[in-house]
Amino acid sequence: MSNYILLEHIKVQNANCIAGFTYGFPAITHFLGYTHALSRKLQQQFGIELTGCAVVCHQHQVQAYQPGGWGDYVFALTRNPLTKEGNTAPIVEEGRMHLTVSLILESSKAFSGAQQQQLVETLTVLAQRQKLAGGQVSCLKGVSLYSDDDEQALSRKLLRKVLPGFVLTDRSELLKQHYQQLISTQPNATMLDAWLDFAALTYQAVTTEDADSPTEQHAVEWVRVPKPDKGYLVPITTGYKAISALYPAGAVANSRDPQYPFCFVESAYGVGQWLSPHRVPDLRDVIWRYRQQGPWYLCTTNTAQNTLKLHPEQEAALVELTETELTYF
């Protein structure tokens, strides 16, 4: 039996919209961290563990503007509070955004009839008390519980509930495919070059075919180069990779919690895709879950719920991308 909890239309103010080299939407680790925090509280009271979540975005607004009404966008920043001398504090640049999302949380066990109402009331309070992606939750439309043996029927019911909107899913395997196509024409291309094709806006100059001489000056037209493959593909931060040994507790000064072992990490990047919920055949395909294997700590979508092993193509894409970006920037 499949069991899900729908947190419908969560309105978040001043969420963090910067995720490593990308911006425009919070990192997926924010949403899984939010789910994990809820899970720890529900385990104590109800014995329920949340094992993953699907992210559906209904509305978003990046807090940015164009100085003078033209040119590059810059983030809208604030100077607060004043220093102890009464002077204006220096700006620490941060990207913020307002957004409305729905989260479909995957539960490890069914909801008994006696605890359903209490569970809904508890989640209604907890979901609004916690921060999401560093932002304040200002409104929650409702909390609903769903359980059914028919996964397809349950998927259709839940995905219709979150329309209109777009659901984010992992498509890092497309990065590997695009890299293989890229090196066939550019042998010196790296995995980072392939990833930037998904991230950058690129234009190329197109000349007329009937030019008399290659040295003759003639008009050209600048044409935007389309993104690889089809669909609404975006670069995303998918997790972390260890770049050091695991140090014993207390060995590293100024660590967040000296009671636990410590390890230095770097962000890992991949490719995601925004899909309309009516195009998702199975809800399990868009549930984000933690995957930990060796030095990798990643968030992925995968239909094999009980498997920790990464897809070989996905692992290769993430390996080469992370190793490249450490020396490229």
C-alpha positions in Angstrom: 0.0 0.0 0.0 1.2 3.5 -0.9 0.8 6.3 1.7 1.3 10.0 1.0 0.7 13.3 2.8 -0.1 16.4 0.7 0.9 19.8 2.0 -1.1 21.9 -0.4 0.0 25.4 -1.5 2.6 26.4 1.0 3.4 30.1 0.6 7.0 31.0 1.5 8.5 34.5 1.8 12.2 35.3 1.4 13.3 31.8 0.6 16.9 31.3 -0.6 17.0 31.2 -4.4 20.8 30.7 -4.7 22.0 27.1 -4.9 25.7 26.9 -5.7 26.3 28.1 -9.2 22.6 28.2 -10.0 19.8 30.5 -8.9 16.1 31.0 -9.5 14.8 28.1 -7.2 15.9 26.6 -3.9 18.1 23.5 -4.0 16.3 20.2 -3.7 18.2 19.6 -0.4 16.1 22.3 1.2 12.9 20.4 0.6 14.3 17.1 1.7 15.8 18.8 4.8 12.3 20.2 5.5 10.8 16.7 5.1 13.4 15.2 7.3 12.8 17.7 10.1 9.0 16.9 9.9 9.8 13.2 9.9 11.9 13.4 13.1 8.9 15.0 14.9 6.3 12.6 13.5 8.4 9.6 14.5 8.4 10.6 18.1 4.6 11.2 18.3 3.1 8.9 15.7 5.9 6.4 14.7 5.7 7.6 11.1 8.8 8.1 8.9 8.8 10.3 5.8 11.1 8.8 3.2 10.9 11.3 0.4 8.9 14.2 -1.2 7.8 15.5 -4.6 8.1 19.2 -5.3 5.4 21.0 -7.3 5.8 24.8 -7.9 2.7 26.9 -8.5 4.2 30.4 -8.4 7.6 32.0 -7.9 9.0 35.6 -7.8 12.7 36.3 -7.5 13.4 39.5 -5.6 15.5 41.2 -8.3 15.2 44.3 -10.4 17.0 46.2 -13.3 18.7 49.4 -12.2 17.4 52.2 -14.4 14.9 49.9 -16.0 17.4 48.2 -18.3 20.5 46.0 -18.3 21.4 43.1 -16.0 19.1 42.1 -13.1 20.5 42.5 -9.5 19.1 41.2 -6.3 17.0 43.4 -4.1 19.0 43.7 -0.9 18.4 45.2 2.5 20.7 46.9 5.1 19.5 45.9 8.5 20.0 46.2 11.4 22.2 49.3 12.0 25.6 48.8 13.6 26.2 49.6 17.2 27.6 53.0 16.1 24.3 53.7 14.3 25.8 53.4 10.9 24.4 51.5 7.9 25.6 48.0 8.0 27.4 46.7 4.9 25.4 44.6 2.5 25.9 40.8 2.5 24.5 39.8 -0.9 21.9 37.2 -0.8 19.3 36.0 -3.3 15.7 35.8 -2.0 12.4 34.8 -3.6 8.7 34.3 -2.8 7.2 31.1 -3.9 4.2 28.8 -3.6 4.8 25.1 -3.6 3.0 21.9 -2.8 4.9 19.0 -1.3 3.8 15.3 -1.6 5.5 13.5 1.3 6.0 9.7 1.1 5.2 7.9 4.3 6.6 4.6 5.4 3.4 3.3 7.0 -0.4 3.6 6.7 -2.4 6.0 8.8 -4.7 4.4 11.3 -8.2 5.9 11.5 -7.9 6.9 15.1 -4.8 9.1 14.5 -5.6 10.7 11.1 -7.3 13.8 12.5 -4.6 14.3 15.1 -1.9 13.8 12.5 -3.5 16.4 10.2 -3.8 18.9 13.0 -0.2 18.3 14.1 1.2 18.6 10.6 -0.8 21.9 10.0 1.0 23.4 12.9 4.5 21.9 12.3 4.5 22.7 8.6 4.0 26.4 9.2 6.3 26.6 12.2 9.4 25.3 10.3 11.3 27.4 7.8 11.5 26.2 4.2 14.6 27.0 2.2 15.4 29.7 4.8 12.1 31.5 4.2 9.1 32.0 6.4 5.9 29.9 5.7 3.1 32.5 5.7 0.2 30.3 4.6 -0.8 26.6 4.2 -3.9 25.8 2.3 -4.4 22.4 3.8 -3.1 18.9 4.8 -4.5 15.7 3.3 -3.7 12.0 3.8 -3.9 9.5 1.0 -3.6 5.7 1.1 -4.4 3.2 -1.6 -3.3 -0.2 -3.0 -3.8 1.0 -6.5 -0.7 3.1 -7.2 -1.8 4.4 -10.6 -5.2 5.5 -9.3 -3.6 7.2 -6.3 -1.1 9.0 -8.6 -3.8 10.4 -10.8 -5.8 11.6 -7.8 -2.8 13.3 -6.2 -1.3 14.8 -9.3 -4.7 16.3 -10.4 -4.9 17.9 -7.0 -1.7 19.9 -7.6 -2.8 21.3 -11.0 -1.9 23.9 -12.2 1.8 23.7 -11.5 5.0 22.1 -12.5 6.8 19.2 -10.8 10.6 18.9 -10.6 12.2 15.6 -11.5 15.8 14.5 -11.9 17.1 14.0 -15.5 20.9 13.8 -14.9 21.1 11.0 -17.4 20.5 13.5 -20.2 23.7 15.3 -19.1 25.7 12.1 -19.9 24.0 11.7 -23.2 24.6 15.3 -24.2 28.3 15.0 -23.2 28.7 11.9 -25.5 27.2 14.0 -28.4 29.4 17.0 -27.6 32.7 15.2 -27.6 32.0 13.7 -31.0 32.3 17.2 -32.5 34.5 18.8 -29.8 37.0 16.2 -28.5 38.4 18.6 -25.9 35.0 19.3 -24.3 34.5 18.5 -20.6 31.5 17.5 -18.6 31.3 21.1 -17.3 31.0 22.4 -20.9 28.1 20.0 -21.4 26.4 21.1 -18.1 26.8 24.8 -19.1 24.9 24.2 -22.3 21.9 23.6 -20.0 22.7 26.6 -17.8 23.8 29.4 -20.2 22.0 31.5 -22.7 24.0 31.1 -25.9 23.8 33.0 -29.2 25.7 32.5 -32.5 26.1 34.7 -35.5 24.5 33.4 -38.7 25.6 34.8 -42.1 23.9 34.7 -45.4 24.8 31.7 -47.5 25.4 33.8 -50.7 28.3 35.9 -49.3 30.8 36.7 -52.1 33.9 36.5 -50.0 34.7 35.2 -46.5 36.7 38.5 -45.8 33.9 40.8 -47.1 31.9 42.5 -44.4 28.2 41.7 -44.5 25.3 41.7 -42.1 24.9 38.8 -39.6 22.0 37.8 -37.6 22.4 36.7 -34.0 20.3 33.6 -33.3 19.7 32.0 -29.9 21.1 28.4 -29.6 18.4 26.1 -28.3 19.0 24.1 -25.1 19.9 20.4 -25.5 17.1 17.9 -25.9 13.4 18.9 -25.5 11.5 20.0 -22.5 11.9 22.5 -19.7 15.4 21.4 -18.6 17.3 23.3 -15.9 20.6 23.0 -14.1 20.2 22.0 -10.4 22.2 21.2 -7.3 21.7 17.5 -6.5 23.8 17.0 -3.4 27.3 16.7 -2.2 30.5 14.7 -2.7 33.1 14.2 0.1 36.5 15.7 -0.7 38.3 14.8 2.5 38.6 11.9 4.9 36.0 11.5 7.7 37.5 13.1 10.8 36.6 12.0 14.3 34.2 14.1 16.4 35.9 17.2 17.7 39.0 16.9 15.5 38.0 19.9 13.3 37.7 23.3 15.0 34.6 25.4 14.7 32.5 22.6 13.2 28.7 22.9 13.6 28.3 20.0 16.0 31.5 18.7 17.6 29.7 15.6 18.8 29.7 13.9 15.4 32.4 13.1 12.8 33.2 15.8 10.2 33.9 15.7 6.5 34.5 18.4 3.9 32.3 18.3 0.8 31.7 20.0 -2.5 28.4 20.5 -4.3 27.4 18.1 -7.0 25.3 19.3 -10.0 23.0 17.7 -12.5 20.0 18.4 -14.7 16.4 18.6 -13.7 13.2 18.9 -15.7 9.9 20.7 -14.9 6.9 18.7 -16.0 3.2 19.3 -15.9 1.7 16.8 -13.4 -0.6 15.4 -16.0 2.4 14.1 -17.9 3.7 12.1 -14.9 2.5 8.5 -15.3 3.6 7.3 -11.8 4.0 9.5 -8.7 6.9 7.4 -7.6 9.0 8.6 -10.6 9.0 12.2 -9.2 9.6 11.5 -5.5 13.0 12.8 -4.4 14.9 10.6 -2.0 18.4 10.6 -0.4 21.0 8.3 -2.0 24.3 7.7 -0.2 27.0 5.6 -1.7 30.7 6.0 -0.9 31.6 9.7 -1.1 28.3 10.6 -2.7 25.3 12.1 -0.8 22.7 12.9 -3.5 19.1 13.6 -4.0 17.5 11.7 -6.9 14.2 10.5 -8.2 14.1 6.8 -8.9 11.4 4.2 -9.1 13.5 1.6 -7.3 12.7 2.7 -3.7 14.9 0.2 -1.9 18.0 0.6 -4.1 20.9 2.8 -3.1 23.1 2.1 -6.1 23.2 5.0 -8.6 22.5 4.5 -12.3 25.9 4.1 -14.0 25.3 6.9 -16.5 24.1 9.2 -13.7 27.1 8.5 -11.5 29.5 9.1 -14.4 27.9 12.4 -15.2 28.1 13.6 -11.6 31.6 12.3 -11.1 33.1 14.1 -14.1 31.1 17.3 -13.5 32.2 17.7 -9.9 35.9 16.9 -10.6 35.9 19.4 -13.4 34.2 22.3 -11.6 36.8 22.2 -8.8 39.5 23.3 -11.2 37.4 25.3 -13.6 36.2 28.1 -11.4 
